[in-house]
Amino acid sequence: MTLWEMKAKQQALIHSLSAKLSPAVAGRLHEMGFNAGQAILCLRRSPLRGPLVVQVGDCVYSLEQEVAQAVLLEQSAAS
């Protein structure tokens, strides 16, 4: 499952980042706390494939579809 597939108010654990991400984007996501085992909460899904608003730790981020699809989540993630 990817971050883009999460429903609003759903929580999961990050499994990994896709190897398809550029090293610069992957590095920035790691700096922002998108690391394996980190809990992530989908706060809001924007309409019309707009950005996804998520919370990682105490920080809130807005991610576009291409980036959100590259964040892989634990298969056993439950809301």
Secondary structure by P-SEA (a helix, b strand, c coil): cccccccccbbbbbccccccccaaaaaaaaaacccccbbbbbccccccccbbbbbcccbbbbbcaaaaaaccccccccc
